[in-house]
Amino acid sequence: MDVPLWLALLCIGVLGVKLIRPPWWLIAALLLGGYLLADSLLAPVIDNFIK
């Protein structure tokens, strides 16, 4: 069975919020920070570091 990446990430995110219960401002800060990093000059460096 093939599951789309966005669906898997959504399920993991929902479970994480329900189980760990982080504050909403922290979730928003992490999402915004990830979005800004993905569009920055550091994106290729991060991509090479992950792979």
Biopython code that builds the backbone (N, CA, C, O; Angstrom):
import numpy as np
from Bio.PDB.StructureBuilder import StructureBuilder

atoms = [
    (1, "MET", "N", (0.848, -1.177, 0.000)),
    (1, "MET", "CA", (0.000, 0.000, 0.000)),
    (1, "MET", "C", (0.895, 1.242, 0.000)),
    (1, "MET", "O", (1.793, 1.365, 0.833)),
    (2, "ASP", "N", (0.651, 2.139, -0.916)),
    (2, "ASP", "CA", (1.402, 3.391, -0.996)),
    (2, "ASP", "C", (0.615, 4.506, -0.316)),
    (2, "ASP", "O", (-0.546, 4.759, -0.638)),
    (3, "VAL", "N", (1.270, 5.160, 0.624)),
    (3, "VAL", "CA", (0.653, 6.263, 1.357)),
    (3, "VAL", "C", (1.374, 7.546, 0.951)),
    (3, "VAL", "O", (2.604, 7.593, 0.974)),
    (4, "PRO", "N", (0.624, 8.594, 0.577)),
    (4, "PRO", "CA", (1.283, 9.859, 0.240)),
    (4, "PRO", "C", (2.031, 10.436, 1.452)),
    (4, "PRO", "O", (1.610, 10.276, 2.598)),
    (5, "LEU", "N", (3.137, 11.102, 1.168)),
    (5, "LEU", "CA", (3.950, 11.664, 2.247)),
    (5, "LEU", "C", (3.159, 12.660, 3.077)),
    (5, "LEU", "O", (3.285, 12.673, 4.302)),
    (6, "TRP", "N", (2.347, 13.496, 2.439)),
    (6, "TRP", "CA", (1.595, 14.510, 3.186)),
    (6, "TRP", "C", (0.614, 13.853, 4.150)),
    (6, "TRP", "O", (0.377, 14.379, 5.237)),
    (7, "LEU", "N", (0.040, 12.714, 3.771)),
    (7, "LEU", "CA", (-0.902, 12.029, 4.654)),
    (7, "LEU", "C", (-0.181, 11.408, 5.843)),
    (7, "LEU", "O", (-0.673, 11.470, 6.970)),
    (8, "ALA", "N", (0.981, 10.812, 5.600)),
    (8, "ALA", "CA", (1.755, 10.230, 6.691)),
    (8, "ALA", "C", (2.204, 11.313, 7.676)),
    (8, "ALA", "O", (2.120, 11.122, 8.889)),
    (9, "LEU", "N", (2.679, 12.448, 7.157)),
    (9, "LEU", "CA", (3.104, 13.540, 8.034)),
    (9, "LEU", "C", (1.938, 14.125, 8.814)),
    (9, "LEU", "O", (2.091, 14.489, 9.980)),
    (10, "LEU", "N", (0.784, 14.217, 8.187)),
    (10, "LEU", "CA", (-0.406, 14.718, 8.868)),
    (10, "LEU", "C", (-0.804, 13.797, 10.016)),
    (10, "LEU", "O", (-1.127, 14.270, 11.106)),
    (11, "CYS", "N", (-0.785, 12.494, 9.783)),
    (11, "CYS", "CA", (-1.136, 11.531, 10.838)),
    (11, "CYS", "C", (-0.149, 11.589, 11.999)),
    (11, "CYS", "O", (-0.549, 11.568, 13.163)),
    (12, "ILE", "N", (1.140, 11.661, 11.680)),
    (12, "ILE", "CA", (2.158, 11.752, 12.726)),
    (12, "ILE", "C", (2.009, 13.052, 13.511)),
    (12, "ILE", "O", (2.158, 13.066, 14.733)),
    (13, "GLY", "N", (1.716, 14.139, 12.808)),
    (13, "GLY", "CA", (1.531, 15.423, 13.487)),
    (13, "GLY", "C", (0.328, 15.428, 14.410)),
    (13, "GLY", "O", (0.404, 15.945, 15.525)),
    (14, "VAL", "N", (-0.783, 14.858, 13.960)),
    (14, "VAL", "CA", (-1.988, 14.805, 14.791)),
    (14, "VAL", "C", (-1.749, 13.946, 16.028)),
    (14, "VAL", "O", (-2.142, 14.322, 17.133)),
    (15, "LEU", "N", (-1.107, 12.795, 15.846)),
    (15, "LEU", "CA", (-0.805, 11.941, 16.999)),
    (15, "LEU", "C", (0.152, 12.628, 17.968)),
    (15, "LEU", "O", (-0.012, 12.531, 19.184)),
    (16, "GLY", "N", (1.155, 13.325, 17.425)),
    (16, "GLY", "CA", (2.099, 14.028, 18.291)),
    (16, "GLY", "C", (1.435, 15.108, 19.116)),
    (16, "GLY", "O", (1.750, 15.278, 20.294)),
    (17, "VAL", "N", (0.514, 15.844, 18.503)),
    (17, "VAL", "CA", (-0.180, 16.909, 19.232)),
    (17, "VAL", "C", (-1.084, 16.307, 20.306)),
    (17, "VAL", "O", (-1.173, 16.845, 21.410)),
    (18, "LYS", "N", (-1.753, 15.202, 19.995)),
    (18, "LYS", "CA", (-2.648, 14.587, 20.974)),
    (18, "LYS", "C", (-1.884, 13.950, 22.129)),
    (18, "LYS", "O", (-2.325, 14.023, 23.276)),
    (19, "LEU", "N", (-0.743, 13.324, 21.837)),
    (19, "LEU", "CA", (-0.015, 12.608, 22.883)),
    (19, "LEU", "C", (0.896, 13.513, 23.705)),
    (19, "LEU", "O", (0.958, 13.381, 24.927)),
    (20, "ILE", "N", (1.601, 14.426, 23.051)),
    (20, "ILE", "CA", (2.591, 15.249, 23.751)),
    (20, "ILE", "C", (1.989, 16.553, 24.257)),
    (20, "ILE", "O", (2.423, 17.078, 25.282)),
    (21, "ARG", "N", (1.004, 17.073, 23.557)),
    (21, "ARG", "CA", (0.318, 18.326, 23.897)),
    (21, "ARG", "C", (1.260, 19.527, 24.034)),
    (21, "ARG", "O", (1.311, 20.165, 25.085)),
    (22, "PRO", "N", (2.013, 19.833, 22.951)),
    (22, "PRO", "CA", (2.859, 21.030, 23.003)),
    (22, "PRO", "C", (1.991, 22.287, 22.880)),
    (22, "PRO", "O", (0.868, 22.217, 22.380)),
    (23, "PRO", "N", (2.499, 23.420, 23.329)),
    (23, "PRO", "CA", (1.727, 24.659, 23.169)),
    (23, "PRO", "C", (1.581, 25.022, 21.685)),
    (23, "PRO", "O", (2.461, 24.725, 20.878)),
    (24, "TRP", "N", (0.475, 25.660, 21.341)),
    (24, "TRP", "CA", (0.190, 25.991, 19.937)),
    (24, "TRP", "C", (1.188, 26.980, 19.369)),
    (24, "TRP", "O", (1.467, 26.949, 18.171)),
    (25, "TRP", "N", (1.735, 27.864, 20.205)),
    (25, "TRP", "CA", (2.699, 28.821, 19.691)),
    (25, "TRP", "C", (3.981, 28.108, 19.264)),
    (25, "TRP", "O", (4.647, 28.544, 18.326)),
    (26, "LEU", "N", (4.332, 27.014, 19.944)),
    (26, "LEU", "CA", (5.523, 26.256, 19.568)),
    (26, "LEU", "C", (5.306, 25.536, 18.237)),
    (26, "LEU", "O", (6.213, 25.480, 17.406)),
    (27, "ILE", "N", (4.119, 24.989, 18.034)),
    (27, "ILE", "CA", (3.798, 24.340, 16.763)),
    (27, "ILE", "C", (3.867, 25.354, 15.625)),
    (27, "ILE", "O", (4.443, 25.078, 14.572)),
    (28, "ALA", "N", (3.277, 26.530, 15.843)),
    (28, "ALA", "CA", (3.285, 27.565, 14.812)),
    (28, "ALA", "C", (4.714, 28.040, 14.525)),
    (28, "ALA", "O", (5.064, 28.269, 13.368)),
    (29, "ALA", "N", (5.532, 28.190, 15.555)),
    (29, "ALA", "CA", (6.912, 28.639, 15.368)),
    (29, "ALA", "C", (7.729, 27.604, 14.597)),
    (29, "ALA", "O", (8.527, 27.969, 13.733)),
    (30, "LEU", "N", (7.543, 26.324, 14.896)),
    (30, "LEU", "CA", (8.274, 25.278, 14.178)),
    (30, "LEU", "C", (7.848, 25.192, 12.718)),
    (30, "LEU", "O", (8.687, 25.028, 11.833)),
    (31, "LEU", "N", (6.547, 25.303, 12.464)),
    (31, "LEU", "CA", (6.068, 25.263, 11.081)),
    (31, "LEU", "C", (6.562, 26.465, 10.287)),
    (31, "LEU", "O", (7.010, 26.321, 9.150)),
    (32, "LEU", "N", (6.481, 27.647, 10.883)),
    (32, "LEU", "CA", (6.943, 28.846, 10.200)),
    (32, "LEU", "C", (8.454, 28.810, 9.982)),
    (32, "LEU", "O", (8.942, 29.188, 8.917)),
    (33, "GLY", "N", (9.187, 28.354, 10.991)),
    (33, "GLY", "CA", (10.637, 28.252, 10.852)),
    (33, "GLY", "C", (11.043, 27.261, 9.774)),
    (33, "GLY", "O", (11.964, 27.531, 9.003)),
    (34, "GLY", "N", (10.370, 26.118, 9.709)),
    (34, "GLY", "CA", (10.652, 25.138, 8.662)),
    (34, "GLY", "C", (10.335, 25.669, 7.284)),
    (34, "GLY", "O", (11.071, 25.430, 6.327)),
    (35, "TYR", "N", (9.233, 26.392, 7.188)),
    (35, "TYR", "CA", (8.849, 26.978, 5.897)),
    (35, "TYR", "C", (9.877, 28.016, 5.456)),
    (35, "TYR", "O", (10.254, 28.051, 4.285)),
    (36, "LEU", "N", (10.327, 28.851, 6.370)),
    (36, "LEU", "CA", (11.305, 29.873, 6.023)),
    (36, "LEU", "C", (12.667, 29.271, 5.701)),
    (36, "LEU", "O", (13.359, 29.760, 4.808)),
    (37, "LEU", "N", (13.064, 28.216, 6.416)),
    (37, "LEU", "CA", (14.339, 27.567, 6.116)),
    (37, "LEU", "C", (14.316, 26.874, 4.759)),
    (37, "LEU", "O", (15.331, 26.844, 4.063)),
    (38, "ALA", "N", (13.172, 26.320, 4.379)),
    (38, "ALA", "CA", (13.078, 25.620, 3.099)),
    (38, "ALA", "C", (13.249, 26.571, 1.924)),
    (38, "ALA", "O", (13.625, 26.144, 0.832)),
    (39, "ASP", "N", (12.980, 27.847, 2.134)),
    (39, "ASP", "CA", (13.085, 28.828, 1.053)),
    (39, "ASP", "C", (14.326, 29.707, 1.208)),
    (39, "ASP", "O", (14.433, 30.742, 0.551)),
    (40, "SER", "N", (15.257, 29.310, 2.065)),
    (40, "SER", "CA", (16.425, 30.147, 2.306)),
    (40, "SER", "C", (17.643, 29.614, 1.555)),
    (40, "SER", "O", (17.568, 28.607, 0.852)),
    (41, "LEU", "N", (18.749, 30.303, 1.720)),
    (41, "LEU", "CA", (20.000, 29.872, 1.109)),
    (41, "LEU", "C", (20.557, 28.628, 1.794)),
    (41, "LEU", "O", (21.409, 27.939, 1.234)),
    (42, "LEU", "N", (20.080, 28.337, 3.001)),
    (42, "LEU", "CA", (20.567, 27.170, 3.729)),
    (42, "LEU", "C", (19.895, 25.872, 3.306)),
    (42, "LEU", "O", (20.311, 24.797, 3.738)),
    (43, "ALA", "N", (18.862, 25.950, 2.469)),
    (43, "ALA", "CA", (18.125, 24.752, 2.084)),
    (43, "ALA", "C", (19.014, 23.691, 1.422)),
    (43, "ALA", "O", (18.906, 22.519, 1.783)),
    (44, "PRO", "N", (19.893, 24.052, 0.465)),
    (44, "PRO", "CA", (20.767, 23.002, -0.104)),
    (44, "PRO", "C", (21.725, 22.384, 0.913)),
    (44, "PRO", "O", (22.026, 21.192, 0.842)),
    (45, "VAL", "N", (22.197, 23.187, 1.848)),
    (45, "VAL", "CA", (23.113, 22.667, 2.875)),
    (45, "VAL", "C", (22.367, 21.682, 3.773)),
    (45, "VAL", "O", (22.887, 20.612, 4.090)),
    (46, "ILE", "N", (21.165, 22.038, 4.177)),
    (46, "ILE", "CA", (20.362, 21.163, 5.022)),
    (46, "ILE", "C", (20.021, 19.881, 4.262)),
    (46, "ILE", "O", (20.062, 18.790, 4.830)),
    (47, "ASP", "N", (19.689, 20.015, 2.990)),
    (47, "ASP", "CA", (19.344, 18.850, 2.174)),
    (47, "ASP", "C", (20.530, 17.898, 2.059)),
    (47, "ASP", "O", (20.356, 16.684, 2.168)),
    (48, "ASN", "N", (21.723, 18.425, 1.843)),
    (48, "ASN", "CA", (22.918, 17.568, 1.773)),
    (48, "ASN", "C", (23.231, 16.941, 3.115)),
    (48, "ASN", "O", (23.684, 15.797, 3.167)),
    (49, "PHE", "N", (23.001, 17.660, 4.202)),
    (49, "PHE", "CA", (23.267, 17.145, 5.540)),
    (49, "PHE", "C", (22.316, 15.991, 5.885)),
    (49, "PHE", "O", (22.719, 15.024, 6.530)),
    (50, "ILE", "N", (21.065, 16.098, 5.456)),
    (50, "ILE", "CA", (20.068, 15.063, 5.746)),
    (50, "ILE", "C", (20.355, 13.809, 4.928)),
    (50, "ILE", "O", (20.231, 12.693, 5.433)),
    (51, "LYS", "N", (20.736, 13.987, 3.680)),
    (51, "LYS", "CA", (21.012, 12.829, 2.827)),
    (51, "LYS", "C", (22.375, 12.322, 3.114)),
    (51, "LYS", "O", (22.811, 11.346, 2.503)),
]
sb = StructureBuilder()
sb.init_structure("model")
sb.init_model(0)
sb.init_chain("A")
sb.init_seg("    ")
for serial, (resi, resn, name, xyz) in enumerate(atoms, 1):
    if name == "N":
        sb.init_residue(resn, " ", resi, " ")
    sb.init_atom(name, np.array(xyz, "f"), 0.0, 1.0, " ", f" {name:<3s}", serial, name[0])
structure = sb.get_structure()
